Amino acid sequence: MMETASWRTGANGRKFIASFSGGKDSVLALYKSMKVGDAIGLIVMMEEEGKRSRSHGMPPELIRAQAESIGLPVYAAAASWDDYEREFMALLERAGRQGAEALVTGDLDMPVDNCWHDKVTRNAGLHLGMPLWEMDHLEAVSEFIDLGFIATLVTVNLSLGMWEEDLGRTLTRDYVKELQARGIDPCGEGGEFHTTVTDGPLFNHPIPVRQGSIVRTGEYAFLPLELADA
């Protein structure tokens, strides 16, 4: 039987590389893991052209600003979905050669069977650390907020109860209550929304951003954030 209990503690006492989207879950997982392990860098997967991150559509300049404020280097690769796993594995292997012993991710609801992160870490000879795994969703987002992190909603799925007016809002306890009253998962684990984190205890200084014009694509609406002059 697969050993899964260690997933929550896989970074403990180890050097690790963290899968990083710049959103609330990856930031909270990184924060918790840095309390018990030694981070050597952040893995960021980009779209094919390298102009936006694969997960949250963030420009590379903003990702680098987050990483610099955290004090970690970025391990980045541009990939299509077809070659995503190959490029991700290459980054894991590079990190392993530089001392990483584990991969940290911000997943809460990763299934035990056919867990992709478990497969790739095993193939790379690394441990898997998911400090948020199976955590209560309200507890996770409340901890994030109470720690003092600042996250802005940048993507919403309009078919899942989200509104265009949600874009640009900051995660607060009151806003989370509002989302729950609308029947929306407080962590957006159903794909309802994504966030970008710009400040908090993990950062040495806030990330200055400016908001662009909302973009609509099918059932999604996006609020582009660009790095602003400090």
Secondary structure, DSSP 8 states (H G I E B T S, - for coil): ----GGGGGTTTTSEEEEE--SSHHHHHHHHHHHTTSEEEEEEEEE-TTSSSBTTT---HHHHHHHHHHHT--EEEEE--STTHHHHHHHHHHHHHHTT--EEE---SS--STT-HHHHHHHHTT-EEE-TTTT--HHHHHHHHHHTT-EEEEEEEEGGGT--GGGTT-B--HHHHHHHHHTT--TT-TTSSEEEEEEESTT-SS---EEE---EEETTEEE--EEE---
